[in-house]
Every structure is written in C-alpha cells, then in structure tokens.
Amino acid sequence: LGTMGLGRAELTAAQLRGLQVALEEFHKHPPVQWAFRETGVNSAMDTPFPAGTFVRLEFKLQQTSCRKRDWKKAECKVKPNGRKRKCLACIKLNSEDKVLGRMVHCPIETQVQREPEERQEAQCSRVERAGEDPHSY
C-alpha cells in the first residue's frame, strides 16, 4: 500500500506509528537542539511480512521555536524561517507495534548529499528484513 503527497488523515495506522517512531528517533540525536515538526509526508508505504509490517516514509520537517525536549507539545509552532530537513525513515514493527528495526535519515535540505542514496537504501533493506527468518529469502 503506497501513497504520494498526503496528510496525516490519509496515513494507515502502521504509517502513523512509523512516523511517531521516526520523530522520536530524530529528536534523540545530540546535534538536534530544537524541536522539529513534520510539515508534510511525501510518500508512505507499508508492506506486510511474516514478522511484522515494514513502513517506508519520506517526509519534511521544519524547525520550531521549542527546545528539543518539548517536541511533542502542541504549542510548538513552526518557525517561518526555521531550518528544513527532508527525511527518509524505514521502520519495522511487529504485530504488537514493537519496533524491530529503524533507520531515520534527515539531512538539512541545503546540505549536499554526503551519504549516497544507495547506502541509505541498503540500510533500509536491512530494516525491512529485521525479525524475518533468513531462510525465507
């Protein structure tokens, strides 16, 4: 199941959970000092596997005026000139919504891609296979 350019209302439960996990992961990283808010989902896909659901999301983030620890607060409004990031998130959830694997990559939009896309896709594939029986491939 995949969709392009959508709002949160159009995301499946697994995709919403994946987005939540991705935002939590993003805000854990030490270089991130400000809270960021998701400003749009460019694409979202979820694929069922025996071990659980693999979710792949591409979304945009924009800096808010809140500190990182307050990122969940509703009053954190996006700064009009705040930094923007473009994210690729690959999340694997089991049937109880536990995270089996995750990869979240959110470079600053103006940054030249320092990490080749192939490397991100390879990491994404590893997440996709998390928890699966290696003999079933």
KEKE-3310 file (N, C-alpha, C; in steps of 0.2 Angstrom, whole numbers, plus 5000, padded with zeros to 4 digits):
npx = (5004:5004:5006:5006:5011:5003:4991:4991:4979:4977:4985:4990:4987:4999:5008:5006:5011:5024:5029:5028:5038:5049:5050:5053:5065:5073:5073:5081:5094:5110:5115:5104:5095:5084:5066:5058:5045:5034:5030:5024:5020:5028:5029:5022:5023:5017:5022:5017:5024:5030:5035:5031:5026:5033:5037:5039:5044:5044:5047:5044:5052:5052:5060:5055:5050:5053:5062:5072:5067:5054:5047:5035:5025:5010:5009:5021:5026:5029:5044:5044:5055:5063:5075:5075:5072:5073:5067:5070:5063:5064:5055:5052:5039:5033:5019:5013:5016:5029:5045:5055:5066:5075:5078:5083:5085:5089:5094:5099:5090:5098:5110:5123:5121:5129:5130:5128:5114:5112:5117:5109:5097:5102:5103:5090:5084:5090:5083:5070:5071:5072:5069:5064:5064:5079:5080:5069:5071)
npy = (4994:5010:5028:5045:5062:5067:5070:5068:5062:5053:5043:5026:5016:5009:5017:5029:5026:5022:5035:5042:5034:5037:5051:5052:5045:5054:5066:5061:5062:5069:5081:5088:5102:5109:5108:5099:5100:5089:5093:5088:5074:5065:5053:5037:5020:5004:4987:4971:4958:4941:4943:4955:4973:4982:4999:5013:5029:5045:5061:5079:5090:5104:5117:5122:5134:5129:5120:5105:5095:5097:5093:5086:5094:5103:5117:5120:5129:5130:5138:5152:5155:5144:5130:5117:5100:5085:5070:5052:5038:5021:5009:4995:4986:4975:4963:4968:4981:4984:4990:4983:4986:5001:5015:5031:5045:5062:5074:5091:5102:5110:5104:5096:5080:5070:5057:5043:5039:5025:5019:5023:5016:5003:5002:5003:4992:4982:4985:4982:4968:4964:4954:4944:4927:4921:4911:4912:4920)
npz = (5000:4995:4995:4988:4993:5005:5019:5037:5040:5030:5031:5035:5050:5053:5046:5053:5066:5062:5058:5070:5078:5070:5072:5086:5086:5078:5086:5097:5094:5097:5090:5086:5092:5093:5093:5080:5068:5059:5042:5031:5022:5010:5004:5008:5013:5017:5020:5022:5032:5037:5050:5054:5050:5038:5036:5025:5024:5017:5022:5027:5038:5049:5058:5075:5087:5099:5112:5110:5119:5121:5110:5108:5112:5108:5107:5100:5088:5070:5064:5054:5046:5049:5050:5038:5035:5026:5026:5027:5032:5038:5045:5055:5061:5074:5076:5088:5088:5092:5089:5078:5069:5064:5054:5052:5043:5041:5033:5032:5022:5013:5013:5004:4997:5007:5011:5001:4991:4989:5000:5010:5005:5006:5020:5023:5017:5026:5037:5033:5032:5046:5060:5052:5046:5040:5031:5023:5012)
capx = (5000:5008:5003:5011:5009:4997:4991:4991:4972:4977:4990:4987:4989:5006:5012:5006:5016:5031:5030:5029:5044:5054:5051:5056:5072:5076:5074:5086:5101:5113:5116:5097:5094:5077:5061:5055:5038:5033:5026:5021:5023:5029:5027:5022:5022:5018:5022:5016:5029:5028:5037:5028:5025:5038:5035:5044:5041:5048:5043:5048:5052:5054:5062:5050:5054:5054:5068:5071:5064:5047:5045:5028:5020:5005:5011:5027:5024:5035:5047:5043:5062:5066:5078:5070:5075:5070:5068:5069:5063:5062:5054:5049:5035:5030:5011:5011:5018:5036:5050:5060:5072:5073:5083:5080:5090:5085:5099:5097:5088:5103:5116:5124:5120:5136:5129:5125:5107:5112:5119:5103:5093:5104:5101:5083:5083:5091:5077:5064:5072:5073:5065:5062:5068:5084:5079:5063:5073)
capy = (5000:5016:5034:5051:5068:5066:5072:5063:5058:5048:5038:5020:5015:5007:5023:5034:5023:5023:5042:5043:5031:5041:5058:5050:5044:5060:5070:5058:5063:5075:5088:5091:5105:5112:5103:5100:5097:5086:5098:5085:5067:5065:5046:5032:5013:4999:4981:4966:4952:4937:4945:4962:4977:4987:5006:5017:5036:5051:5067:5085:5093:5111:5119:5126:5139:5125:5116:5098:5090:5099:5092:5083:5099:5106:5124:5121:5131:5130:5145:5153:5154:5138:5125:5112:5094:5080:5063:5045:5033:5014:5006:4988:4985:4968:4964:4972:4988:4985:4992:4978:4989:5008:5019:5038:5050:5068:5079:5098:5102:5113:5100:5091:5073:5067:5050:5041:5036:5018:5017:5023:5011:4997:5002:5002:4985:4978:4986:4978:4961:4963:4949:4939:4921:4922:4906:4913:4924)
capz = (5000:4995:4993:4987:4994:5009:5025:5042:5040:5024:5033:5039:5057:5054:5044:5058:5071:5059:5058:5078:5079:5066:5075:5092:5084:5076:5092:5101:5091:5101:5086:5086:5098:5093:5091:5073:5067:5052:5038:5025:5020:5003:5002:5013:5010:5022:5017:5027:5032:5042:5057:5055:5045:5036:5034:5022:5024:5016:5025:5028:5045:5050:5065:5078:5092:5105:5113:5108:5124:5121:5103:5107:5114:5103:5106:5097:5081:5065:5063:5046:5043:5053:5046:5035:5034:5022:5030:5024:5038:5037:5052:5055:5068:5074:5077:5094:5086:5094:5084:5076:5066:5062:5051:5051:5040:5040:5031:5031:5014:5009:5013:4998:5000:5009:5011:4994:4992:4989:5006:5014:5003:5009:5027:5023:5016:5032:5042:5030:5034:5053:5063:5047:5045:5035:5026:5019:5007)
cpx = (5004:5004:5008:5008:5002:4997:4990:4984:4972:4982:4987:4990:4996:5010:5012:5011:5023:5033:5032:5036:5050:5055:5054:5063:5076:5078:5079:5093:5104:5114:5109:5096:5087:5072:5059:5048:5037:5028:5023:5024:5023:5027:5027:5020:5022:5017:5022:5021:5027:5029:5034:5027:5031:5035:5041:5041:5046:5044:5047:5047:5054:5055:5056:5054:5055:5060:5067:5066:5056:5044:5037:5023:5016:5007:5017:5025:5030:5037:5046:5050:5066:5070:5073:5075:5070:5072:5066:5069:5060:5061:5050:5046:5033:5022:5009:5014:5025:5040:5055:5067:5070:5079:5080:5085:5087:5091:5095:5096:5094:5109:5117:5124:5127:5135:5125:5118:5107:5113:5113:5098:5095:5102:5094:5081:5084:5085:5071:5065:5072:5067:5062:5066:5072:5083:5073:5065:5076)
cpy = (5006:5022:5040:5057:5068:5069:5066:5059:5052:5042:5032:5020:5014:5013:5028:5032:5024:5030:5044:5041:5035:5048:5057:5049:5050:5065:5067:5060:5070:5081:5091:5095:5108:5106:5104:5097:5095:5091:5095:5079:5067:5058:5042:5025:5009:4992:4976:4960:4948:4939:4952:4966:4982:4993:5010:5024:5041:5057:5073:5087:5100:5113:5123:5130:5135:5121:5109:5094:5092:5097:5089:5089:5103:5113:5125:5123:5132:5137:5146:5153:5149:5134:5120:5106:5089:5074:5057:5041:5026:5011:5000:4987:4978:4969:4967:4979:4989:4986:4986:4981:4996:5011:5026:5042:5056:5073:5086:5099:5105:5109:5096:5084:5070:5059:5047:5038:5028:5015:5017:5018:5004:4996:5000:4995:4980:4979:4982:4971:4959:4959:4944:4932:4921:4917:4907:4918:4921)
cpz = (5000:4992:4992:4990:4998:5016:5030:5041:5035:5026:5036:5046:5058:5051:5049:5064:5068:5060:5066:5080:5076:5070:5082:5091:5082:5082:5097:5100:5094:5096:5086:5093:5099:5091:5084:5073:5060:5048:5032:5024:5013:5000:5008:5010:5016:5018:5023:5026:5037:5049:5059:5049:5044:5033:5031:5021:5022:5018:5026:5035:5044:5057:5068:5083:5099:5106:5111:5113:5124:5114:5103:5109:5108:5102:5102:5089:5076:5065:5056:5043:5046:5048:5044:5034:5030:5024:5026:5031:5036:5044:5051:5062:5068:5075:5083:5094:5090:5088:5083:5073:5064:5059:5049:5048:5038:5039:5031:5024:5010:5008:5006:5001:5001:5009:5005:4996:4992:4996:5011:5012:5006:5016:5028:5022:5022:5037:5040:5032:5041:5056:5058:5048:5039:5029:5021:5013:5001)
residu = (LEU:GLY:THR:MET:GLY:LEU:GLY:ARG:ALA:GLU:LEU:THR:ALA:ALA:GLN:LEU:ARG:GLY:LEU:GLN:VAL:ALA:LEU:GLU:GLU:PHE:HIS:LYS:HIS:PRO:PRO:VAL:GLN:TRP:ALA:PHE:ARG:GLU:THR:GLY:VAL:ASN:SER:ALA:MET:ASP:THR:PRO:PHE:PRO:ALA:GLY:THR:PHE:VAL:ARG:LEU:GLU:PHE:LYS:LEU:GLN:GLN:THR:SER:CYS:ARG:LYS:ARG:ASP:TRP:LYS:LYS:ALA:GLU:CYS:LYS:VAL:LYS:PRO:ASN:GLY:ARG:LYS:ARG:LYS:CYS:LEU:ALA:CYS:ILE:LYS:LEU:ASN:SER:GLU:ASP:LYS:VAL:LEU:GLY:ARG:MET:VAL:HIS:CYS:PRO:ILE:GLU:THR:GLN:VAL:GLN:ARG:GLU:PRO:GLU:GLU:ARG:GLN:GLU:ALA:GLN:CYS:SER:ARG:VAL:GLU:ARG:ALA:GLY:GLU:ASP:PRO:HIS:SER:TYR)
# end
